[in-house]
Amino acid sequence: MTLIAIFFPSISFLLRGKLLTALLCLILQITLIGWIPAAIWAVVSLQNSRADSRNNKLIKAMKK
């Protein structure tokens, strides 16, 4: 998934169900200069999503 986020940032957002963010990312990555910020944005967003998922699992485990 990280490689998809680097090489195809907008598809990374689409696969996670973020349609408007994918559209904005696609507009950004159309330009060659915008590709690097779009890729960084996609990777950081992916890492934040994974961290949120881990935190939610920990919170659920602590509540039990």
PyMOL commands that set and color helices and strands:
alter all, ss='L'
color gray80, all
select helices_A, chain A and resi 2-7+9-15+19-29+32-63
alter helices_A, ss='H'
color red, helices_A
deselect
rebuild
show_as cartoon
